[in-house]
Amino acid sequence: MRRKLSVNELTIGMYVAELDKPWEQSAFLFQGFEIESEEDLEKLRGECEYVFIDVAPPKLAASKSGAKRRPAAPATSTTITSRSGADAPAVPLRQELKQVVKAQQTASTSITHVMEEARMGKSLDTQDTKTAVAQIVGSISVNPSSMLWLTNLRQKHQRSASHCLNVSILAIAFGRHIGLPEADLNMLGQGAMLHDIGQMRVAPAILDKPDKLTEEERQVVRKHPVDGEAVLKLTKQLPDKVLEVVRWHHERLNGKGYPDGLAGDAVPLNALIVGMVDTYESLTSDSPYRAAMMPAEALRVLRTEGSDAYGKDLVQEFIRCLGIYPIGSLVECNNGALAVVVSSTQVSRLKPVIMVVRDEAGKETRPRMVLNLSTMEESIAARWGIKGNADPKAHKLDLPGIIAEEAGL
């Protein structure tokens, strides 16, 4: 049941089901959310005059596997130094990055090798990818924010391999967010890492074509899920749940996907997850035919255009997983400084941990300051609080280079 309330009547714990304006015209990334903090209340008061609350908010319907949603990860103050000022050391962050870089590099080497074997028509050995995915699952369980940070390390000369690796990391992080058990996370991650293996049979001239594909070329590309499943079946090393992801990651709930035109519950949850994450990662990456979107904009596209394809609940939960300010995105602070989002939680989504890359005067900072906005004194937090998202290209900032430097690469 819904009730109409003035924004001045709202309290923490209420579930906002509808605004007094279209969601697309608001600053809120997902439709329907629980008011969790004073910051949420302030934002609603600034946006609306009244809202509709739901006394029985909908639960996550996307967990078709029956897994219960796991509580949000604990606050990052135990692994990233909290600050009340701008002069505290940032060593713990670098330590976290060092711990996950090895898993990321192992996985990158593994998927690059498998893709090269597929490109050359050799028989494939996927055991290394299985091991690499298990390492990623372990790393995400301990240091989820640092592993997600590394998805911004996109290597142009290894675009396909980087894409598959990033989709795997994002899919595992999301699977963990909705509470999938470890065994399912491993199969989800391996399916995600291998989802585009069939593209190795597509000519580079087609994959890298900057112009619109012809109908014949489009049909060639649309064969890659079937080709990928076929070549992986020959290995006799992969369970059906992994092969399902490879074949059906382009299937959609509305029946408009391919290769089999599945619809509704016929599309496995893991295939839906990988398809959604695949879309997000593609939108946030440069391609021969489109410049990369900022993460927040890509999430808005998913929210407005992806509900029919992946399910509104699944899309909204993915947005909750990544946060209003996704890890690795550039933001502008109230004082004009520029920072990269390092970590966030559901509790502190409006006050994440940030790394300052340019100060108020526009000068690059060395060493770069790491600030935990959720634990800073209020007066200081107001100064360093987030004003909004920023475009790295507009500010001529090389975020992948910054992230690589901080990771010691």
C-alpha positions in Angstrom: 0.0 0.0 0.0 1.3 3.5 -0.9 0.9 6.7 1.0 1.5 10.3 -0.2 3.7 12.3 2.2 5.3 15.7 2.2 9.1 15.4 2.1 9.1 17.1 5.5 7.2 14.1 7.0 9.8 11.5 5.8 11.9 9.6 8.2 14.8 7.2 7.9 13.6 3.6 7.2 10.8 4.6 4.9 10.7 3.1 1.4 10.2 5.7 -1.4 8.3 4.0 -4.2 7.4 7.1 -6.3 8.5 10.7 -6.7 6.4 13.8 -7.6 8.3 13.8 -10.9 9.6 11.1 -13.4 12.6 9.2 -12.0 14.5 10.1 -15.2 14.3 13.8 -14.2 15.7 13.2 -10.7 19.2 12.7 -9.4 18.3 9.2 -8.1 19.8 6.4 -10.1 17.3 3.7 -9.3 13.5 3.6 -8.9 12.5 2.7 -5.4 14.8 2.9 -2.4 14.9 2.9 1.4 15.8 6.1 3.1 19.0 5.2 5.0 20.5 8.5 6.2 20.0 12.2 6.8 21.8 12.7 3.4 19.0 10.8 1.7 16.4 13.0 3.4 18.3 16.2 2.5 18.5 15.1 -1.2 14.7 14.3 -1.3 13.9 17.7 0.2 16.0 19.4 -2.4 14.4 17.4 -5.2 10.7 17.0 -4.4 7.7 18.5 -2.5 6.1 15.1 -1.9 6.7 11.4 -2.5 4.8 8.2 -2.3 6.0 5.7 0.3 5.4 1.9 0.2 4.6 0.4 3.5 5.5 -3.1 2.1 8.5 -2.5 -0.2 9.2 -5.1 -2.9 12.0 -7.6 -2.3 14.7 -8.6 -4.7 13.0 -10.8 -7.3 16.1 -11.4 -9.3 17.5 -14.2 -7.2 15.9 -16.9 -9.2 18.3 -19.3 -7.8 16.7 -19.0 -4.4 19.7 -17.4 -2.8 19.0 -14.9 -0.1 20.6 -11.5 -0.4 23.7 -11.1 1.7 24.0 -8.0 3.9 26.2 -5.2 2.5 30.0 -5.5 3.0 31.3 -3.9 6.2 32.5 -0.3 6.2 35.9 0.2 4.7 37.4 1.9 7.7 39.1 -1.3 8.8 41.0 -1.6 5.5 41.3 2.0 4.3 42.5 4.5 6.8 39.8 6.8 8.0 40.6 10.5 8.0 39.4 13.6 9.9 41.9 15.7 7.9 43.9 15.6 4.7 47.3 14.6 6.1 46.8 10.9 7.2 48.8 8.2 5.5 47.1 6.3 2.6 49.3 3.2 2.9 46.5 0.7 3.6 44.9 1.4 0.2 48.1 0.6 -1.6 48.5 -2.6 0.5 45.0 -3.7 -0.6 45.8 -3.0 -4.2 49.0 -5.1 -4.0 47.0 -8.0 -2.6 44.6 -8.1 -5.5 46.9 -7.2 -8.4 48.4 -10.7 -8.5 44.9 -12.2 -9.0 44.1 -9.7 -11.7 47.3 -10.3 -13.5 46.9 -14.1 -13.3 43.4 -13.9 -14.7 44.5 -11.5 -17.5 47.3 -13.9 -18.6 44.9 -16.8 -18.5 42.1 -15.3 -20.6 44.6 -13.8 -23.1 46.2 -17.2 -23.6 42.9 -19.0 -24.1 41.7 -16.4 -26.5 44.9 -16.6 -28.5 44.5 -20.4 -28.7 40.9 -20.0 -29.9 42.0 -17.5 -32.5 44.6 -19.9 -33.8 42.2 -22.8 -33.9 44.0 -24.8 -31.2 42.4 -27.1 -28.7 41.6 -25.2 -25.5 42.6 -25.9 -21.9 40.3 -23.9 -19.5 41.8 -25.2 -16.3 43.9 -22.0 -15.8 40.8 -19.9 -16.2 39.1 -21.9 -13.5 42.0 -21.3 -11.1 42.1 -17.6 -12.0 38.4 -17.2 -11.3 38.7 -18.9 -8.0 41.4 -16.4 -7.1 39.2 -13.5 -8.1 36.3 -14.9 -6.0 38.7 -15.0 -3.0 40.1 -11.5 -3.6 36.6 -10.0 -4.0 35.5 -11.7 -0.8 38.3 -9.9 1.1 38.9 -6.7 -0.9 35.9 -6.1 -3.2 36.6 -2.3 -3.7 40.2 -2.8 -4.7 39.3 -5.5 -7.2 36.6 -3.3 -8.7 39.1 -0.5 -8.9 41.3 -2.6 -11.2 38.5 -3.0 -13.8 39.4 0.5 -14.9 42.8 -0.8 -16.3 41.7 -1.3 -19.9 44.5 -2.2 -22.2 43.8 -1.1 -25.8 46.0 -3.8 -27.4 44.2 -6.5 -25.4 40.7 -5.0 -25.6 38.8 -8.3 -25.9 40.7 -10.0 -23.0 40.4 -6.9 -20.8 36.7 -6.7 -21.5 36.1 -10.4 -20.6 38.2 -10.1 -17.4 36.3 -7.0 -16.3 32.9 -8.6 -17.0 34.0 -11.5 -14.9 35.1 -9.3 -12.0 31.9 -7.2 -12.1 29.7 -10.3 -12.4 31.4 -12.0 -9.4 31.1 -8.8 -7.3 27.4 -8.5 -8.2 26.8 -12.2 -7.5 28.4 -11.8 -4.1 26.2 -8.7 -3.5 23.0 -10.7 -4.0 24.3 -13.6 -1.9 25.2 -16.3 -4.4 27.2 -19.2 -2.8 30.8 -19.6 -3.6 30.3 -22.5 -6.0 27.8 -20.5 -8.0 30.2 -17.5 -8.0 32.9 -19.6 -9.5 30.7 -20.8 -12.3 29.3 -17.3 -12.9 32.8 -15.9 -13.1 34.1 -18.6 -15.4 31.1 -18.2 -17.8 31.7 -14.4 -17.7 35.4 -14.7 -18.5 34.8 -17.0 -21.4 31.5 -15.4 -22.7 33.1 -13.9 -25.8 35.4 -16.7 -26.7 33.4 -17.3 -29.9 34.3 -13.8 -31.1 37.8 -15.2 -31.8 36.3 -16.7 -34.9 35.1 -13.3 -36.2 37.4 -11.4 -38.5 39.1 -8.4 -36.7 38.0 -6.2 -39.6 34.4 -6.8 -38.5 35.0 -6.6 -34.7 37.0 -3.3 -35.1 34.8 -1.8 -37.8 34.0 1.9 -36.9 31.0 2.1 -39.2 27.6 0.3 -39.0 27.8 -3.4 -39.8 26.1 -4.8 -42.8 23.4 -7.3 -42.3 25.8 -10.1 -43.3 28.4 -8.9 -40.9 25.9 -8.6 -38.1 24.8 -12.2 -38.6 28.5 -13.3 -38.4 28.9 -11.5 -35.0 25.6 -12.9 -33.7 27.0 -16.4 -34.2 29.7 -16.0 -31.6 27.6 -17.4 -28.6 26.9 -20.6 -30.5 30.5 -20.8 -31.7 31.8 -20.2 -28.3 29.7 -22.9 -26.7 30.8 -25.4 -29.4 34.5 -24.8 -29.0 34.3 -25.0 -25.2 32.2 -28.2 -25.3 35.1 -29.9 -27.0 37.2 -29.4 -23.9 34.9 -31.5 -21.8 36.1 -29.4 -18.8 33.2 -27.1 -18.2 29.9 -27.7 -16.4 26.6 -26.9 -18.1 26.1 -23.7 -16.1 29.2 -22.2 -17.6 28.3 -23.2 -21.1 24.8 -21.8 -20.6 26.3 -18.4 -19.9 28.5 -18.5 -23.0 25.5 -19.5 -25.3 22.8 -17.3 -23.7 24.5 -14.1 -22.5 22.8 -12.2 -25.3 19.3 -13.6 -24.5 16.8 -11.2 -22.9 13.8 -11.5 -20.7 11.6 -9.8 -23.4 12.5 -12.5 -26.0 14.4 -10.1 -28.2 17.8 -11.6 -27.7 19.8 -14.3 -29.6 20.7 -17.0 -30.6 17.6 -18.9 -29.4 15.1 -16.1 -28.6 14.5 -17.3 -25.0 12.2 -15.2 -22.8 11.2 -14.9 -19.2 12.3 -17.6 -16.8 13.8 -19.6 -19.6 16.8 -17.3 -19.5 19.2 -18.5 -16.6 20.0 -16.0 -13.9 23.8 -16.2 -14.6 23.2 -15.5 -18.3 21.1 -12.5 -17.4 23.8 -11.2 -15.0 26.6 -11.6 -17.5 24.5 -10.0 -20.3 23.7 -7.0 -18.1 27.3 -6.6 -16.9 28.6 -7.1 -20.4 26.4 -4.1 -21.5 27.6 -1.9 -18.7 31.3 -2.7 -19.3 30.8 -2.1 -23.0 29.1 1.3 -22.4 32.0 2.4 -20.1 34.7 1.4 -22.5 36.0 3.1 -25.7 35.2 1.1 -28.9 35.8 1.7 -32.6 32.3 3.1 -33.0 31.5 4.9 -29.7 33.3 6.8 -27.0 33.1 5.5 -23.5 30.4 6.8 -21.2 31.0 7.8 -17.6 29.9 5.1 -15.2 27.0 7.1 -13.8 25.7 7.8 -17.2 26.0 4.1 -18.2 24.0 3.2 -15.1 21.3 5.7 -16.1 21.1 4.0 -19.5 20.7 0.6 -17.9 18.0 2.0 -15.6 16.0 3.6 -18.4 16.6 1.0 -21.2 17.6 -2.2 -19.5 14.5 -3.1 -17.4 12.7 -5.0 -20.2 15.9 -6.9 -21.1 17.2 -7.8 -17.7 14.4 -7.1 -15.3 13.9 -3.9 -13.3 14.8 -5.6 -10.0 18.1 -7.0 -11.3 19.1 -3.6 -12.8 18.2 -1.7 -9.7 20.2 -4.1 -7.5 23.2 -3.8 -9.8 23.0 0.0 -9.4 22.8 -0.5 -5.6 25.9 -2.8 -5.9 28.0 -0.3 -7.7 26.6 2.8 -5.9 25.6 6.3 -7.0 29.3 7.0 -7.5 30.8 3.8 -8.9 34.3 2.8 -7.8 36.9 4.2 -10.2 34.7 7.1 -11.4 35.8 10.8 -11.2 33.9 13.2 -9.0 34.1 16.9 -8.3 34.2 18.0 -4.7 32.4 21.0 -3.2 35.7 22.9 -3.1 36.4 22.3 -6.7 39.0 19.5 -6.2 38.8 16.4 -8.4 38.9 12.9 -6.9 38.5 9.2 -7.9 36.0 7.1 -5.9 38.0 4.4 -4.1 35.3 2.6 -2.1 31.7 2.9 -1.0 29.1 1.0 1.0 25.3 1.1 1.0 25.5 2.9 4.4 27.8 5.6 3.1 27.0 5.7 -0.6 26.8 9.5 -0.6 30.0 9.8 1.4 32.5 7.3 -0.2 36.2 7.0 0.2 37.9 9.2 -2.4 41.4 9.8 -3.7 42.1 13.4 -4.5 43.9 13.7 -7.9 43.7 17.5 -8.3 43.4 20.0 -5.4 41.2 23.1 -5.2 43.7 25.1 -7.3 43.7 22.5 -10.1 47.1 21.2 -9.3 47.8 17.4 -9.3 48.5 16.1 -5.9 51.5 14.0 -4.9 51.2 11.8 -2.9 47.5 11.5 -3.5 45.3 12.0 -0.5 42.7 9.4 0.5 39.7 10.7 2.3 36.9 8.8 4.0 34.0 11.2 3.8 31.8 9.2 6.0 34.2 9.5 9.0 35.4 13.0 8.6 34.4 15.9 10.8 31.2 17.5 9.5 32.9 20.9 8.7 35.7 19.2 6.8 33.3 16.7 5.1 31.2 19.6 3.8 34.2 21.1 2.1 35.3 17.8 0.5 31.8 16.5 -0.1 30.9 15.4 -3.6 29.3 18.0 -5.8 28.7 15.6 -8.7 30.2 13.4 -11.3 33.0 14.7 -13.6 34.3 13.7 -17.0 37.9 12.7 -17.0 38.3 13.6 -20.7 37.0 17.1 -20.1 39.6 17.5 -17.4 42.3 15.7 -19.5 42.9 13.1 -16.8 44.2 9.6 -17.5 42.3 7.6 -14.9 43.6 4.2 -16.0 47.1 5.6 -15.7 46.4 7.0 -12.2 44.9 3.7 -11.1 47.9 1.7 -12.6 50.3 4.0 -10.8 48.6 3.5 -7.5 48.5 -0.2 -8.0 52.3 -0.2 -8.7 51.9 -1.4 -12.3 
